Amino acid sequence: MTADEATPRIERGRLRGIEPGQPQPRLAAGPAAEPLVRSAGGAIVFDLEQTIRERHTTRMFLPRPVPRELVDDALCLAVCAPSNSNIQPWHVVFASGAARDRLVAAMLDEARRRPPEIPRLPESFQHYRKELGAQVYGAMGIAIEDKAGHAAAVLRNWEFFRAPLAGIVCMHRDLGPADALSVGMFLQTLLLALTARGLGTAVEVSVAGYPEIARAQLAIPAELSILCGLAVGYPDPDFPANKLHIGREAIGKNVVFLES
């Protein structure tokens, strides 16, 4: 099979679904360009499988600014995600510069005062969080008995792991689970598009634990439910936890095929 046969949705260097006049995806330079391949016809295309496997949570970012055009290009792809009745229920508020700094300061101040309002995981699912924590904190050299180190690492959640671009992902409060699925598909598409451009990301449920802070700092209207935070930036290559790629369970545990 040739490269062109393996990528039938790419023609003459243009991604289908991007209309003429819309920004075309920009190609990252340097090491981040590894997920890109060139077809036999000369068109540069994304290696989707590599991008999916490369995406992981970035837990420390460099202060390097994120070019707005890269985010715009990624958003042009993200809005192609499936949407129930074409409602397109996703709503994202991004903050950088002084706006981001004010948001982080307010979040940290509140986090030092009280725990976030996040629903507790059911007992039967809590072992997943404990296992993940052991890997993440272990990579950072934080022992179980190191309370101060653990507390400092947790606070970085509300710093957006020092990412220069902070996002709040929302959905209208009158919409339901089917529409939340649409937001999730939009968000995953956005993460992959950002990954393909050499950017790191972190989806943060913890940020939604202080919704009133996000509303006050970013003028988010009451009719929007805050679902999660999103950190975007260039990963710090020297931060140990950024090298983690958390494993997944066997497909058979969660997928069933029935033939008769």
N, C-alpha and C positions, 0 to 999 in steps of 0.2 A: 504494500500500500504506500503510495506517495504521500508527501506532506500535504499536498493539495487535497487529496482524497480524504485525508484524516481531518481536514478542517473545512468542510463544505459550506460553513456559514460565513466565511471570510472571502471577500472578493475585492481584488485590486486595492488591498490595503485599507479598505473601509469596513468597519464592523456594521453589519446589518442592524437596523433599529436606530442608528444614528442618522438623522435626516441631514440633507445638504444644508449647510449654514450653521449646524450645531458643531460645537468643538469636538474634534476627534481626540481619542485617547492619546496622551503623551507618553513617550517611552522613557523609562528611567535609564540613567546612565550608570556605568560601573557595575559593582556586584549585584545590584538590584535588577540588572537587565537579564540575569540568568534564566528567568522563566520565559523569555521570549525566544521564538524560533522563526526562521525564514522559510517560507514555502518554496517549492520548486519554481513557481512563477515569479518569485522575488518579493512577494508581499510579506511584511512583518506582522506576525500574529502572536497572540498570547497562548502559551501552553497552559490551558485551563487546569489540567490535573496537577501540574507542578505548583501553580498558584494556590490551589485548594490545600495542598499538603504543606505549603510554606506558611500559610496563615496561622498565627498563634497569638496568644495574648502577650503584649509588650508591657513590662512592668517597670520600665524606666526609660525615659526619653531624653534625647539631646535637646539643648535650647535652640537649635537651628530652626528658623521659621519655616512653616509649611507654605509652599507656593499656592496661592489661591486657585490658579489655573488647574493644578493637579486635582484639587478637591472638586472643582466644577466638572472636570472631565469624568471623574468617578461618579458623581451624582447623575450625570447624563446617562450612565449605564444603569445605575441603581433604580431609577424610575421605570426601567423596563421590567421590573419584577412583577410577578402575578399580583392581581388585586381583585378582591371580591367586588363584583358589579362595577369595576373600574373606579371605585371610590378613592383610591390612592390615599389611604388614611394616614400616611406617614407625615410627620412634621418634626423638623430638626432645627434647633437654635444653636448656632455656633458662636463661640466667644474666643477672642484672642487679645493679645495686648493688655491694656488696662482693664477691659471688661472681664477678661479671663482672670486676671489677678484679683479683682474685687470678689469674683465668685469663689475662688479658691480660699481667700482669707475668711469669707463669711462661712463657708463650709467647714473649714478647720476649726473656727471658733465654736461652731455649734457641736462639732464632733467631740471636742474636748469637754463639752458641757453635758452631753447625754448621748446614748446610743441611737443609731438610726432606726427609723420605723420600717423594718423589713420583716415580712412574715417568716416565722421560724420554719425550718425544714421539718417535715414529718420524721419521726424517729427512724423509720426504716430507710430513709434516704440520707441521714446525717453522715454515714460512714464515707460517702463520696467526698464530702467537704473535708473531712478529717484526712483522708488519703491525699487529696489535692494539696491541703495545707502542709502536710509532711514533706511533699516534694518541693513546693515553692519555698517554704521557710528553710528547708534543708539546703537548697541550692544557695540561699543567701547566708548560710552559716549561722542561722538563728536557732538555738536549741529550744526544746520545749519549755525548759525552766527559765529561759531568758524573757521575762515579762516586759522589760523595758524595750528590748529589741523588737519583740512582737508588736507592742503598742505603736512604736515608731513606724514599722512597716505597714500596719493597718491604716495609719493616718495618711499614708501616701495615696490611698484610694481617693481621698477628697482633694488631693493635689492633682488629680488626673495623672498620677505618676510623672508629674512635671512636664507633661506634654504641652507644647505651645498652643495647641488648638483643642478646646474643650467643647463637647457637644452635649445637648440634652435632647433625647429622643422622646417624642410625645405622640399621642393619639387623642382624638375627640372623646370626651368622657361618655357620650351616648352610644359609642360603638362597642362591639362585643368581641368574643374570642376569634371569630372568623376574620375579623379585620385586624386583630392583633397578629394573626398569622401572616397577613399581608405585610404588616410593618416588619415582622421578623425576616421575611424574604427580601424586602427592600434593604434591610440592614446587612444581611449576609452578602448580598450582591455588592453593596457599598464597601464592605470590608475586603472582599476579593479584589475589587477594582483598585482600592487603595494599596493593597498588598502588591499588585502587579506594577504599581508605580513606585515601589521602593519604600513605602510608608508603613509604619507599624500602627497597630490599633489595640485598644482594650475596651471591651464592653463592660460597663460597671453598673451592676444592680445597686451597689452601695450608695451611689449618688442619688438614686431615687428615694433614699431613706430620709432625705431632708427636702421634701418638695417645696415647702414654703420658702426656703432659702433660694432655690433656683428660680422660683416665681418672682420673688422680690428683686433679685439681682438682674434677671434677664427679661423682665416684663412679660412673663409667660401668662397668658390669660387663663382664667379659672376653668374655662370649658375644655382645656387640654389636660389630659392625664399624663403625668410624667412616668415613663416606662423605665428608662435607664439613662446612664451617662455614656459618653463615647470619647475616649482619648485618642488623638491622632498626632503623629509626629514621626521623627526619625529615631529608630531604636538606638539605645546606648549599647554598642557592641561589647563593652567591657562589663556590663552588669550580668552577673551569673544567671539570674532567673530568666533573662531574655533568651538563654540558650535552651530552655526547656521546651519540649514538644510533648505535651501530655497525651498518653495513650488512650485508646478507645476500646470498648468491649467488643467481643466478637459479634458480627452481624446477626448471627442466629439468636442472640439473646433478645433482640428487639424487633426482628423482622420475621414474619411467617409467610410462607408460600403454600397455598392450598390448590390442589389440582383436581380433586374429586370429592 
